[in-house]
Each structure stands twice: as structure tokens, then as C-alpha cells.
């Protein structure tokens, strides 16, 4: 059986329908470890650390055109960033009965969990401690799109490779500074390169022509580089042993996982799962609020099984995020609606 021919046909059909359900499904599935990593079962999901967010970056590059609008990306990412931060602050002030602290506003404007690398201390306090720490991803994503725009404006394979090397080197060099730059400015060059690799996968037809090779080859390379890079925490600019090891781990892992979902083609299953990606910004961005609240109100139930807790947390995050996304879309002008997928 010619698998490549089958999936090539499936791919063409999906693009003509306006949505790539298998791609939406990949992002929807990756929301699960992104949420559960912030719970008691977080250590179980460490295998996905270096591919988790890369799935969203590669997916974005895959569907982005060369003439995409930076202003539109700012609207899509920064307006929800402001609104979700406001909601997080309201949760802390009203539900947690905590007073307003100027450092909370500083954290929102700076877009970082803390100012310096190293442990949290009196000299290095938490800036985004209002259940909004995961929101660093949105301004970072916006800056990554700017880097991506520069990359696609460069012509020639050698020139592109050179710019990618420069971006990775810049990320490494900035990582030597004791200060974490605002809006993840120091890591955006590396993230933008991952987005670019998603576009490269599309224009070369790599996934369409060789999905099986993408899955097995990408999976094996991810396992190798994931082991070599060691522990990472990219939210604070920690790329483990080297950003030059993290980069292939991120790209290979994302491509492998996306290719796995690619096999589902235009199936009913992929469409159902993809539906959960609609509203992903609010599902991801408000996860700490939903998780904290649902665990608080479910505490008297005496639930001890982590599996059951995980189901409850996921239900709260996906349900609450979908509701907020619906309200957000209804509040927008018609032509601006349906923009809350993480693309």
C-alpha cells in the first residue's frame, strides 16, 4: 500500500476545507502535558518538555504565509495577554482576597516570571505570581514571529542557515547575562527559528511525502537530543547543556508528534479532538487559575488518585477555557472572531 500517496491526498483535501484538523489535533493533545506539568503528576510529563511548545511553533510556521501581518499577530496574542492577566489579578484579589501589589503590574509589563536567573529570593522576587506565570509565552510568541519574518525574508539556503546559526548563537550569548530580558527577548531568536522550520517542512513537502520517516526518524532523533540536552526550562531561558542541542530536539520532537497526528488525516476522530484546540489560548493561559480553583473545591471530596485529579483538572481547564474563548469571540467584531487557537 502506498502510504505517502494516501496521506498526500488526505492533506490536499484538508487544506481545501480551510482547516488542517490533524494539525489542530496535535496542538490539542499537547495542551494535556502543558497543563498536567503544573500539577502533582508533573514529573510524568518531563519527556515532552522539549517538544511541547515546539509543536505550537512548528504548527504556526507550517500554516503561515510569507506575507503574514505582524499587526494581526500582535492583536491575536497581545490582546488576550492583557485580558488574561486582568482575569488572573481579579482571581487573586477577589477569590484569594489578596491586596494589589505594584510588582504584579511590573511582571505583566515585563512578561517574565522573575528578573534574574537563579533562585527566587528577596533580591530576585517573583514578578508573575498571580497565577499568570504561563502567560510569558504570548509576548514571547509575538517576538518570535518578528524573528520568523526576518528569516523568511532572507533568500538562499546558505543565507538561511547562516541566519539560524546567528540566532542560536545570539540566544546562547544572551543566556550568559544574569538578567532575563523582557518578553523573552533573549530566547525569541531560537523560538523564531523553530517556527521557520515548520514553514520549511511545508514548502519542502517533507511531511506530505514522507510522514513515516518524519515520525520514526524525528522520534529517534528527539530521543537522542532530548537525552543529550538534559534538563531544560525555556520559560527562564534555561536550554540545558546547550541551545544548539535543544533546537534539534525541539524541531525533531515536534515534527515526529505532528506526523503521528497527520496519519489521522480527515477522520472524525481528528475533527473531534481538533475542536478542543479552538480556545487554546485561554485553555493554556488560564490553566493555573482553573487548576487552583478546581483542586480547592474538590479537596473535601478526599480524592487521592492522581489519575482522577488529572481528569478533573483537564475538564476544568478545557471547559473553562472554551467558555472564556466563546465569550471573547462574542465580544469581538465579526471579522475578528475565531482567533483564539494557538497559531
C-alpha positions as CSV (number, residue, x, y, z in Angstrom):
1,X,0.0,0.0,0.0
2,X,1.3,3.4,-0.9
3,X,1.1,5.3,2.4
4,X,2.6,8.5,1.0
5,X,0.1,8.7,-1.8
6,X,-2.8,8.2,0.6
7,X,-1.7,10.9,3.0
8,X,-0.8,13.3,0.2
9,X,-4.4,13.0,-0.9
10,X,-5.7,13.5,2.6
11,X,-3.5,16.5,3.1
12,X,-4.8,18.2,-0.1
13,X,-8.4,17.6,0.9
14,X,-7.8,19.1,4.4
15,X,-6.2,22.3,3.0
16,X,-9.1,22.9,0.6
17,X,-11.5,22.7,3.6
18,X,-9.7,25.5,5.3
19,X,-8.6,23.7,8.5
20,X,-5.9,21.1,8.9
21,X,-7.6,19.0,11.6
22,X,-4.7,16.8,12.1
23,X,-2.6,19.8,12.9
24,X,-5.2,21.2,15.3
25,X,-5.3,17.8,16.9
26,X,-1.6,17.8,17.5
27,X,-1.9,21.1,19.4
28,X,-4.9,20.0,21.3
29,X,-3.1,16.8,22.5
30,X,-0.1,18.9,23.5
31,X,-2.2,21.0,25.8
32,X,-2.5,18.0,28.1
33,X,1.1,17.8,29.2
34,X,1.3,21.6,29.1
35,X,-1.4,21.6,31.8
36,X,-0.5,18.5,33.8
37,X,3.1,19.5,34.1
38,X,1.9,22.1,36.6
39,X,0.2,19.5,38.8
40,X,1.4,16.8,41.3
41,X,1.9,14.5,38.3
42,X,4.3,16.9,36.5
43,X,7.3,14.7,36.6
44,X,5.5,12.1,34.4
45,X,5.4,14.6,31.5
46,X,9.0,15.6,31.5
47,X,9.6,13.5,28.4
48,X,7.6,16.1,26.5
49,X,9.4,19.2,27.8
50,X,11.4,19.9,24.7
51,X,8.7,19.3,22.2
52,X,5.7,20.6,24.0
53,X,5.7,24.3,23.0
54,X,7.7,23.4,19.8
55,X,4.6,21.7,18.5
56,X,2.8,25.1,18.5
57,X,5.8,26.9,17.0
58,X,6.2,24.4,14.2
59,X,2.5,24.3,13.5
60,X,2.5,28.1,13.3
61,X,5.3,28.1,10.7
62,X,3.5,25.3,8.8
63,X,0.4,27.4,8.1
64,X,2.0,30.9,7.9
65,X,2.3,32.7,4.6
66,X,5.3,34.8,3.8
67,X,3.2,38.0,3.8
68,X,1.5,37.4,7.2
69,X,0.7,40.6,9.2
70,X,2.7,41.4,12.3
71,X,-0.1,43.7,13.4
72,X,-2.6,40.9,13.2
73,X,-0.2,38.6,15.3
74,X,0.0,41.4,17.9
75,X,-3.8,41.6,18.0
76,X,-4.1,37.8,18.3
77,X,-1.5,37.4,21.0
78,X,-1.2,40.6,23.0
79,X,-4.8,41.5,23.5
80,X,-5.6,38.0,25.1
81,X,-2.4,38.5,27.1
82,X,-3.7,41.7,28.6
83,X,-7.2,40.3,29.2
84,X,-6.0,37.1,30.8
85,X,-3.6,39.0,33.1
86,X,-6.6,41.1,34.3
87,X,-8.6,37.9,34.9
88,X,-5.7,36.4,36.9
89,X,-5.4,39.6,39.0
90,X,-9.2,39.6,39.7
91,X,-9.0,36.0,40.8
92,X,-6.2,36.8,43.2
93,X,-7.9,39.9,44.5
94,X,-11.4,38.6,44.8
95,X,-11.2,34.9,45.4
96,X,-7.8,34.8,47.2
97,X,-8.6,38.1,49.0
98,X,-5.0,39.3,48.3
99,X,-4.1,43.0,48.0
100,X,-2.8,44.6,44.9
101,X,1.0,44.8,44.7
102,X,2.8,47.0,42.2
103,X,5.2,44.1,41.5
104,X,2.3,42.3,39.8
105,X,1.9,45.1,37.3
106,X,5.7,45.2,36.8
107,X,5.6,41.5,36.0
108,X,2.8,41.9,33.4
109,X,4.7,44.7,31.6
110,X,8.0,42.8,31.8
111,X,6.5,39.5,30.8
112,X,8.8,37.4,32.9
113,X,8.4,35.2,36.0
114,X,11.4,36.9,37.6
115,X,14.1,39.4,36.7
116,X,17.3,37.5,37.3
117,X,18.4,33.9,36.6
118,X,18.9,31.8,39.7
119,X,16.7,31.0,42.7
120,X,13.9,33.2,43.8
121,X,14.9,35.5,46.7
122,X,14.3,38.9,48.3
123,X,16.6,40.3,45.6
124,X,15.0,38.3,42.9
125,X,11.3,38.2,43.7
126,X,8.5,36.5,41.7
127,X,7.1,39.0,39.2
128,X,4.3,36.9,37.8
129,X,2.9,35.3,40.9
130,X,-0.8,36.0,40.3
131,X,-1.5,32.5,38.7
132,X,-0.3,34.1,35.4
133,X,3.2,32.8,35.1
134,X,2.4,30.7,32.0
135,X,1.4,33.9,30.1
136,X,5.1,34.7,29.4
137,X,4.5,32.5,26.3
138,X,2.3,35.1,24.5
139,X,4.6,38.1,24.2
140,X,7.4,35.7,23.6
141,X,5.4,34.1,20.7
142,X,4.9,37.6,19.2
143,X,8.6,38.4,19.3
144,X,9.3,35.0,17.8
145,X,7.0,35.9,14.8
146,X,9.2,39.0,14.2
147,X,12.3,36.8,14.1
148,X,10.4,34.4,11.8
149,X,9.5,37.3,9.4
150,X,13.2,38.2,9.2
151,X,14.1,34.6,8.4
152,X,11.6,34.2,5.6
153,X,12.8,37.5,4.0
154,X,16.3,36.0,3.6
155,X,16.8,34.3,0.3
156,X,19.0,31.3,-0.3
157,X,19.7,28.1,1.7
158,X,23.2,29.2,2.8
159,X,22.0,32.6,3.9
160,X,19.1,31.0,5.9
161,X,21.4,28.5,7.6
162,X,23.7,31.4,8.5
163,X,20.9,33.5,10.0
164,X,19.7,30.4,12.0
165,X,23.2,29.9,13.4
166,X,23.4,33.6,14.2
167,X,20.0,33.5,16.0
168,X,21.0,30.4,18.0
169,X,24.4,32.0,18.9
170,X,22.6,35.2,20.0
171,X,20.3,33.2,22.2
172,X,23.4,31.4,23.7
173,X,25.2,34.7,24.2
174,X,22.3,36.5,25.8
175,X,21.9,33.5,28.1
176,X,25.2,34.4,29.7
177,X,23.7,37.6,31.1
178,X,22.4,37.5,34.7
179,X,19.3,39.4,33.7
180,X,16.2,37.8,32.0
181,X,15.3,40.2,29.2
182,X,11.7,41.5,28.9
183,X,9.2,39.5,26.8
184,X,11.7,36.6,26.5
185,X,13.7,38.8,24.1
186,X,16.8,36.7,24.6
187,X,15.1,33.4,23.6
188,X,12.9,34.7,20.8
189,X,15.6,34.2,18.2
190,X,15.7,30.5,18.9
191,X,11.9,30.2,19.1
192,X,11.6,32.1,15.8
193,X,13.9,29.5,14.2
194,X,11.7,26.7,15.3
195,X,8.7,28.5,13.7
196,X,10.7,28.8,10.5
197,X,11.4,25.1,10.5
198,X,7.7,24.5,10.4
199,X,7.4,26.5,7.3
200,X,10.4,24.6,5.8
201,X,8.6,21.3,6.5
202,X,5.6,22.6,4.5
203,X,7.4,24.1,1.5
204,X,9.7,21.1,1.0
205,X,6.7,18.7,1.3
206,X,8.6,16.6,3.8
207,X,5.6,15.7,5.9
208,X,3.4,15.1,2.9
209,X,5.9,13.0,1.0
210,X,7.5,11.0,3.9
211,X,5.2,11.0,7.0
212,X,6.5,7.6,8.2
213,X,10.1,8.8,8.0
214,X,9.2,12.0,9.8
215,X,7.6,10.0,12.6
216,X,10.2,7.4,13.2
217,X,13.2,9.5,12.2
218,X,12.0,12.5,14.2
219,X,11.1,10.4,17.2
220,X,14.5,8.7,17.3
221,X,16.4,12.0,16.9
222,X,14.2,13.6,19.6
223,X,15.0,10.8,22.0
224,X,18.7,11.3,21.3
225,X,18.8,15.1,21.6
226,X,16.4,15.1,24.4
227,X,18.8,12.9,26.4
228,X,21.9,15.0,25.3
229,X,20.4,18.4,26.2
230,X,19.4,17.3,29.7
231,X,17.0,19.3,32.0
232,X,15.6,22.5,30.4
233,X,13.3,25.3,31.5
234,X,12.9,27.6,28.5
235,X,10.5,29.9,30.3
236,X,13.5,31.3,32.2
237,X,16.0,30.8,29.3
238,X,17.5,27.5,30.5
239,X,18.3,25.4,27.5
240,X,20.0,22.7,29.4
241,X,23.5,21.8,28.2
242,X,23.2,23.9,25.0
243,X,20.6,25.7,22.9
244,X,22.4,24.0,19.9
245,X,21.2,20.7,21.4
246,X,17.8,22.0,22.4
247,X,17.0,23.3,18.9
248,X,17.2,19.9,17.0
249,X,15.4,18.3,20.0
250,X,12.5,20.8,19.7
251,X,12.2,20.5,15.9
252,X,12.5,16.7,15.7
253,X,10.1,16.1,18.6
254,X,7.5,18.5,17.2
255,X,7.8,17.0,13.7
256,X,7.5,13.5,15.0
257,X,4.4,14.2,17.1
258,X,2.7,16.2,14.3
259,X,3.4,13.4,11.8
260,X,1.8,11.0,14.2
261,X,-1.4,13.1,14.1
262,X,-1.0,13.5,10.4
263,X,-1.8,9.8,10.0
264,X,-5.4,10.5,11.2
265,X,-6.0,12.6,8.1
266,X,-9.6,13.9,7.9
267,X,-11.1,11.4,10.2
268,X,-14.0,12.1,12.6
269,X,-11.6,11.5,15.5
270,X,-9.2,14.2,14.3
271,X,-12.1,16.7,13.9
272,X,-13.4,15.9,17.4
273,X,-10.0,16.3,19.1
274,X,-9.2,19.4,17.0
275,X,-12.3,21.1,18.3
276,X,-10.5,21.4,21.7
277,X,-7.8,23.5,20.1
278,X,-10.4,26.2,19.5
279,X,-9.9,28.3,22.5
280,X,-6.4,27.0,23.2
281,X,-5.1,30.5,24.2
282,X,-7.5,30.6,27.1
283,X,-7.1,27.0,28.0
284,X,-3.4,27.4,28.2
285,X,-3.3,30.9,29.6
286,X,-5.8,30.4,32.4
287,X,-4.8,26.9,33.4
288,X,-3.3,27.9,36.8
289,X,-6.4,29.7,37.8
290,X,-8.7,26.8,36.8
291,X,-6.3,24.2,38.3
292,X,-6.1,26.0,41.6
293,X,-9.8,26.6,41.9
294,X,-10.9,23.1,41.0
295,X,-8.4,21.5,43.3
296,X,-9.6,23.8,46.1
297,X,-13.3,23.0,45.7
298,X,-12.6,19.3,45.2
299,X,-10.3,18.9,48.2
300,X,-13.2,18.0,50.6
301,X,-14.1,15.1,48.2
302,X,-10.9,13.3,49.5
303,X,-9.6,12.4,46.1
304,X,-6.1,10.9,46.3
305,X,-5.7,9.2,42.9
306,X,-3.6,11.4,40.7
307,X,-5.3,9.9,37.6
308,X,-8.7,11.2,38.9
309,X,-7.2,14.6,39.8
310,X,-5.7,14.9,36.3
311,X,-9.1,14.2,34.7
312,X,-10.7,16.8,37.0
313,X,-8.0,19.4,36.2
314,X,-8.2,18.8,32.5
315,X,-12.0,19.1,32.5
316,X,-11.8,22.4,34.4
317,X,-9.1,23.8,32.1
318,X,-10.7,22.8,28.8
319,X,-14.2,23.6,29.9
320,X,-13.3,26.9,31.5
321,X,-11.0,27.9,28.6
322,X,-13.7,27.1,26.0
323,X,-16.2,29.2,27.8
324,X,-13.8,32.2,28.1
325,X,-12.9,31.8,24.4
326,X,-16.5,31.8,23.4
327,X,-17.2,35.0,25.4
328,X,-14.1,36.6,24.0
329,X,-15.1,35.8,20.4
330,X,-18.7,37.1,21.0
331,X,-17.2,40.4,22.3
332,X,-15.2,40.9,19.1
333,X,-16.4,42.3,15.8
334,X,-17.5,39.5,13.5
335,X,-14.4,39.7,11.2
336,X,-12.1,39.4,14.2
337,X,-13.7,36.3,15.7
338,X,-12.3,32.7,16.0
339,X,-8.7,33.8,16.7
340,X,-8.0,32.0,19.9
341,X,-6.2,29.0,18.6
342,X,-2.5,28.9,19.5
343,X,-1.2,29.5,16.0
